Amino acid sequence: MTTETTPGAAAEVTDDATATGASPTRLDRKLYVQDVTLRDGMHALRHRIDPAVVGRIVAALDAAGVDAIEVAHGDGLAGGSVNYGPGSHTDWEWIEAAADNIRSAVLTTLLLPGIGTITELERAHALGVRSVRVATHCTEADISAQHIAKARELGMDVSGFLMMSHMAPPAELAAQARLMESYGAHCVYVTDSGGRLTMDGMRERVRAYRDVLDPATEIGVHAHENLSLSVANSVVAVEEGVTRVDASLAGQGAGAGNCPIEAFVAVATLHGWQHGCDLFALQDAADDLVRPLRDRPVQVDRETLTLGYAGVYSSFLRHTEIAAVRYDVDARTLLLEVGRRGLVGGQEDMIVDIALDLATSGHTTSRR
């Protein structure tokens, strides 16, 4: 037997899938594929994109059958600032452009307590956002309670988003996930913001979630490509019980990017997993709409690989590269020191301090 040749929605794989190199793994559930091109992908564009372009990308994603489309500044609602990077437009302009072009997918956004507030959440809801991920550092789930509760009150689908998940051991991370579940989260994510998790690390964390969460609570995966493991980690996560998978067109995202949606969908189809995505349509959107926007390649290179190796927050890449040039230090040396000090999201300003420390101690590239 053979697989369907048309890469449309949920192409079926026969019992002889192994003959084509595919895994016979089966799922009894449909995957929920969420695209993050227009949120995490904003980091790679320095949060600069025209709302009309947002509209075209949303329309293409919607037509390609993704379940949800996330839209916001890379650091979530109200993330535009000197510290995180100002946006070319407001969240509201981007969300309105998305809402005007979405037909079937769920319009989603991200909120980091301490950056975005309930006021922003309410405005996003009024503009048509029906799902939100409330994101915290992996050991700070307790600051999400108010925002998760408000999202539930608004009738929204809500997920807890535990960032930098490699920084907490599996049992500790699962305890944080349990807190988010207790606040009302429908789903909790293993969020590999630094692209640092190996497949074993991902597997252990998903299993730890499953051990403590209610069976009705969904688990999600958000993988980065810094160690070239985003697709592999997403596949392992699904095999362990994850139902929600984050991905983006051409892997658009911070650092080396996110799990490329077209690659993940191809692998999911080969596995015979149910999804609603059209592979060719996603490929076209990736190549025709997203890649031309880039002013820096989103790829595994010496800087982005070092992000994953050092376990550094992926959105630190552009900040680090600027500081490295300004203070004449090797970006990799700077990233290693950032990782050694355990910096997390919100400490972008410390990158300059570390660069100055390295420069004054003789770690310049030119040895001036």
Phi, psi and omega per residue, in radians:
M1 nan 2.842 -3.067
T2 -2.293 2.920 3.048
T3 -1.488 2.820 3.035
E4 -1.108 2.456 3.127
T5 -1.481 -0.395 3.117
T6 -1.451 2.110 -3.065
P7 -1.461 0.914 -3.133
G8 -1.527 -2.770 -3.054
A9 -1.153 2.235 2.993
A10 0.834 0.908 3.097
A11 -0.976 2.383 -3.057
E12 -1.528 2.558 3.105
V13 -2.059 2.364 -3.076
T14 -1.452 3.072 3.139
D15 -1.143 -0.284 3.098
D16 -1.665 0.486 -3.101
A17 -1.024 -0.533 -3.126
T18 -1.087 -0.376 3.128
A19 -1.174 -0.419 3.118
T20 -1.715 0.096 -3.118
G21 1.605 0.019 -3.104
A22 -1.508 2.745 3.093
S23 -1.451 2.521 3.102
P24 -1.427 0.080 -3.114
T25 -0.946 2.336 3.119
R26 -2.118 2.655 3.061
L27 -2.115 2.596 3.082
D28 -1.732 0.331 -3.099
R29 -2.516 2.759 3.093
K30 -1.569 2.398 3.087
L31 -1.265 2.609 3.059
Y32 -1.883 1.833 -3.053
V33 -1.704 2.051 -3.102
Q34 -1.961 2.222 -3.139
D35 -1.593 2.354 -3.100
V36 -2.091 0.335 3.134
T37 -0.933 -0.694 -3.012
L38 -1.731 0.341 2.962
R39 -2.313 -1.302 3.088
D40 -1.053 -0.630 3.123
G41 -1.119 -0.308 3.095
M42 -1.104 -0.543 3.128
H43 -1.012 -0.737 -3.087
A44 -1.196 -0.358 3.131
L45 -1.785 0.154 -3.051
R46 0.973 0.583 3.060
H47 1.067 0.597 -3.111
R48 -2.135 1.863 3.139
I49 -2.740 2.452 -3.131
D50 -1.350 2.408 3.116
P51 -0.964 -0.565 3.111
A52 -1.111 -0.630 3.093
V53 -1.217 -0.696 3.050
V54 -0.967 -0.789 -3.139
G55 -1.050 -0.731 -3.128
R56 -1.178 -0.704 3.137
I57 -1.179 -0.734 3.113
V58 -1.072 -0.778 3.140
A59 -1.055 -0.704 3.140
A60 -1.182 -0.742 3.115
L61 -1.119 -0.738 -3.140
D62 -1.085 -0.776 3.135
A63 -1.174 -0.474 -3.133
A64 -1.417 -0.092 2.987
G65 1.585 0.298 3.084
V66 -1.180 2.706 -3.089
D67 -1.393 -0.612 -3.089
A68 -2.594 2.648 -3.126
I69 -2.283 2.106 -3.088
E70 -1.672 2.324 -3.087
V71 -2.361 2.221 3.055
A72 3.046 3.009 2.896
H73 -0.955 2.663 -3.108
G74 -0.959 -0.554 3.114
D75 -1.689 0.381 3.059
G76 1.505 -3.096 -3.135
L77 -0.951 2.318 3.140
A78 1.203 0.294 -3.124
G79 -1.278 -0.322 -3.120
G80 -1.136 1.996 -3.096
S81 -2.867 3.001 3.089
V82 -1.102 -0.696 -3.077
N83 -1.189 -0.802 -3.066
Y84 -1.627 -0.362 -3.093
G85 2.009 2.103 3.130
P86 -1.225 2.577 3.089
G87 -1.589 2.721 3.084
S88 -1.232 -0.443 3.126
H89 -2.456 3.026 3.141
T90 -1.472 2.806 3.019
D91 -0.961 -0.661 -3.048
W92 -1.181 -0.659 3.091
E93 -1.137 -0.720 3.119
W94 -1.182 -0.749 -3.123
I95 -1.165 -0.703 3.107
E96 -1.092 -0.720 3.102
A97 -1.095 -0.688 3.112
A98 -1.153 -0.812 -3.103
A99 -1.058 -0.577 -3.139
D100 -1.241 -0.285 -3.031
N101 -2.101 0.121 -3.108
I102 -1.783 2.416 -3.110
R103 -2.132 -0.775 -3.048
S104 -2.052 -0.632 -3.087
A105 -1.229 2.808 3.077
V106 -1.516 2.268 3.082
L107 -1.435 2.156 -2.981
T108 -2.179 2.736 3.023
T109 -2.510 3.097 -3.127
L110 -2.176 2.492 3.105
L111 -2.391 2.234 3.036
L112 -1.833 1.966 3.099
P113 -0.947 2.329 -3.064
G114 1.759 -0.366 2.999
I115 -1.927 -1.126 3.022
G116 -1.488 2.684 -3.130
T117 -2.146 3.056 3.094
I118 -1.074 -0.565 3.091
T119 -1.035 -0.782 3.094
E120 -1.149 -0.668 3.122
L121 -1.067 -0.780 -3.138
E122 -1.130 -0.676 3.136
R123 -1.185 -0.734 3.108
A124 -1.042 -0.736 3.116
H125 -1.075 -0.733 3.138
A126 -1.102 -0.476 -3.131
L127 -1.531 -0.022 3.059
G128 2.015 0.016 3.107
V129 -1.280 2.241 -3.071
R130 -2.081 0.035 3.113
S131 -2.544 2.502 -3.138
V132 -2.449 2.499 2.957
R133 -1.856 2.145 3.110
V134 -1.683 2.004 -2.945
A135 -1.885 2.335 3.042
T136 -2.384 2.878 2.942
H137 -1.056 2.680 -2.956
C138 -1.075 -0.282 3.133
T139 -1.937 0.230 -3.029
E140 -2.192 0.644 -3.122
A141 -1.033 -0.465 -3.056
D142 -1.112 -0.325 3.133
I143 -1.459 -0.020 -3.095
S144 -1.633 -0.148 -2.964
A145 -1.002 -0.835 -3.071
Q146 -1.125 -0.717 -3.074
H147 -1.286 -0.667 3.072
I148 -1.123 -0.762 -3.141
A149 -1.075 -0.716 -3.140
K150 -1.164 -0.708 3.119
A151 -1.083 -0.712 3.090
R152 -1.122 -0.699 3.117
E153 -1.062 -0.609 3.128
L154 -1.367 -0.078 -3.135
G155 1.423 0.371 -3.086
M156 -1.542 2.672 2.874
D157 -1.267 2.336 -3.050
V158 -2.396 2.359 3.102
S159 -2.122 2.563 2.953
G160 -1.584 2.461 -2.981
F161 -2.254 1.672 -3.050
L162 -1.563 1.725 -3.021
M163 -1.327 2.737 3.132
M164 0.953 0.811 -3.028
S165 -1.081 -0.306 3.109
H166 -1.224 -0.292 -3.048
M167 -1.455 -0.100 3.100
A168 -2.136 2.355 3.062
P169 -1.032 2.716 -3.050
P170 -0.894 -0.824 -3.096
A171 -1.137 -0.689 3.123
E172 -1.179 -0.729 3.116
L173 -1.101 -0.725 3.136
A174 -1.109 -0.610 3.089
A175 -1.131 -0.635 3.079
Q176 -1.194 -0.679 3.081
A177 -1.078 -0.686 3.125
R178 -1.099 -0.627 3.074
L179 -1.089 -0.827 3.139
M180 -1.073 -0.684 3.065
E181 -1.061 -0.730 -3.111
S182 -1.162 -0.428 3.111
Y183 -1.411 -0.247 3.101
G184 2.133 0.135 -3.138
A185 -1.161 2.318 3.061
H186 -1.328 -0.419 -3.046
C187 -2.594 2.581 3.035
V188 -2.270 2.393 -3.055
Y189 -1.768 2.510 2.781
V190 -1.539 1.906 -3.004
T191 -1.919 1.846 -3.078
D192 -1.586 1.198 -3.017
S193 -1.059 -0.488 -3.131
G194 -1.654 -0.020 -3.070
G195 1.011 0.615 -3.011
R196 -1.755 -0.354 -3.065
L197 -1.261 2.379 2.933
T198 -1.524 3.069 -3.101
M199 -1.122 -0.656 3.086
D200 -1.122 -0.714 3.127
G201 -1.107 -0.695 3.094
M202 -1.146 -0.831 -3.122
R203 -1.008 -0.776 -3.111
E204 -1.110 -0.655 -3.097
R205 -1.294 -0.688 3.095
V206 -1.136 -0.726 3.108
R207 -1.101 -0.679 3.120
A208 -1.130 -0.683 3.055
Y209 -1.043 -0.877 -3.065
R210 -1.066 -0.524 -3.140
D211 -1.194 -0.481 -3.024
V212 -2.007 -0.329 -3.080
L213 -1.519 2.683 3.028
D214 -1.075 2.448 3.134
P215 -0.976 -0.437 -3.136
A216 -1.358 -0.300 3.139
T217 -1.393 2.199 3.141
E218 -1.358 2.769 3.050
I219 -2.099 2.435 3.127
G220 -2.111 2.808 3.078
V221 -2.241 2.373 3.066
H222 -2.266 1.823 -3.025
A223 -1.908 2.587 3.036
H224 -2.004 2.785 -2.936
E225 -1.693 0.147 -2.993
N226 -0.994 -0.588 3.070
L227 -1.823 0.299 -3.125
S228 1.070 0.570 -3.074
L229 -2.100 0.214 -3.010
S230 -1.124 -0.763 3.117
V231 -1.205 -0.801 -3.140
A232 -1.046 -0.775 3.136
N233 -1.148 -0.635 3.114
S234 -1.180 -0.690 3.112
V235 -1.131 -0.803 3.096
V236 -1.023 -0.737 -3.129
A237 -1.078 -0.761 3.120
V238 -1.112 -0.732 3.123
E239 -1.055 -0.484 -3.124
E240 -1.614 -0.002 3.047
G241 2.149 -0.012 3.087
V242 -1.186 2.437 3.077
T243 -2.004 -0.421 3.131
R244 -1.840 2.242 -3.088
V245 -2.197 2.155 3.028
D246 -1.486 2.466 3.074
A247 -2.794 2.974 -3.120
S248 -2.583 2.750 3.139
L249 -1.091 2.199 -3.123
A250 0.993 0.404 -3.128
G251 1.205 0.302 -3.075
Q252 -0.920 2.168 -3.137
G253 3.011 -3.138 -3.131
A254 -1.181 2.687 3.136
G255 1.136 -2.293 3.079
A256 -1.411 0.063 3.072
G257 1.764 3.098 3.112
N258 -1.601 -3.120 3.013
C259 -1.059 2.124 3.141
P260 -1.179 2.149 -3.001
I261 -1.125 -0.644 -3.100
E262 -1.199 -0.649 3.096
A263 -1.201 -0.759 3.137
F264 -1.099 -0.750 -3.139
V265 -1.099 -0.676 3.090
A266 -1.066 -0.797 3.141
V267 -1.159 -0.749 3.129
A268 -1.034 -0.695 3.109
T269 -1.131 -0.746 3.101
L270 -1.089 -0.538 3.095
H271 -1.373 -0.192 -3.086
G272 1.395 0.319 -3.128
W273 -1.382 2.522 -3.127
Q274 -1.372 2.312 3.042
H275 -2.771 2.925 -3.088
G276 -1.911 0.361 -2.952
C277 -1.727 2.540 3.085
D278 -1.707 1.929 -3.041
L279 -1.044 -0.850 -3.093
F280 -1.103 -0.677 3.128
A281 -1.117 -0.660 3.096
L282 -1.196 -0.705 3.085
Q283 -1.042 -0.767 -3.130
D284 -1.102 -0.767 3.140
A285 -1.119 -0.690 3.138
A286 -1.092 -0.867 -3.043
D287 -1.372 -0.625 -3.045
D288 -1.551 -0.539 -3.031
L289 -1.887 -0.607 -2.978
V290 -1.718 -0.878 -3.096
R291 -0.965 -0.676 -3.136
P292 -1.134 -0.253 -3.099
L293 -1.396 -0.263 -2.909
R294 -1.387 2.393 3.002
D295 -1.799 -0.102 3.010
R296 -2.505 2.332 3.132
P297 -1.027 2.417 3.019
V298 -1.640 1.768 -2.975
Q299 -2.804 2.914 3.019
V300 -1.444 1.986 3.090
D301 -2.413 -2.964 -3.005
R302 -1.089 -0.636 -3.138
E303 -1.326 -0.816 -3.065
T304 -1.264 -0.571 3.031
L305 -1.100 -0.666 3.124
T306 -1.165 -0.566 3.029
L307 -0.938 -0.902 -3.118
G308 -1.179 -0.735 -3.133
Y309 -1.065 -0.703 -3.117
A310 -1.535 -0.178 -3.121
G311 1.227 0.720 -3.100
V312 -1.732 2.482 3.096
Y313 -0.875 2.194 -2.995
S314 -1.068 -0.556 -3.111
S315 -1.258 -0.086 3.090
F316 -1.329 -0.187 -3.023
L317 -0.955 -0.999 -3.046
R318 -1.135 -0.644 3.092
H319 -1.108 -0.726 -3.120
T320 -1.163 -0.746 -3.122
E321 -1.107 -0.668 3.108
I322 -1.131 -0.819 -3.130
A323 -1.132 -0.636 -3.132
A324 -1.105 -0.731 3.118
V325 -1.209 -0.775 -3.067
R326 -1.096 -0.670 -3.044
Y327 -1.918 0.172 3.014
D328 1.007 0.831 3.049
V329 -2.124 2.709 3.110
D330 -1.222 2.224 -3.107
A331 -1.019 -0.586 -3.138
R332 -1.193 -0.716 3.086
T333 -1.083 -0.703 3.120
L334 -1.122 -0.774 3.139
L335 -1.128 -0.692 3.108
L336 -1.079 -0.679 3.123
E337 -1.254 -0.648 3.048
V338 -1.029 -0.780 3.118
G339 -1.137 -0.719 3.141
R340 -1.068 -0.635 -3.138
R341 -1.431 -0.132 3.066
G342 1.233 0.604 3.126
L343 -1.128 2.572 3.135
V344 -2.236 3.005 3.139
G345 -0.929 2.353 -3.077
G346 1.826 -0.195 -3.136
Q347 -1.909 0.502 -3.136
E348 -0.996 -0.567 -3.124
D349 -1.122 -0.424 -3.141
M350 -1.225 -0.318 3.130
I351 -1.060 -0.707 3.120
V352 -1.143 -0.730 3.117
D353 -1.038 -0.748 -3.127
I354 -1.188 -0.696 3.100
A355 -1.069 -0.724 3.096
L356 -1.110 -0.726 3.099
D357 -1.043 -0.769 -3.125
L358 -1.159 -0.723 -3.119
A359 -1.134 -0.746 -3.103
T360 -1.280 -0.336 3.114
S361 -1.665 0.146 3.027
G362 1.645 0.170 -3.120
H363 -1.567 0.787 3.103
T364 -1.581 2.697 -3.112
T365 -1.262 -0.523 -3.118
S366 -1.666 -0.154 -3.080
R367 0.916 0.811 -3.137
R368 -1.162 nan nan
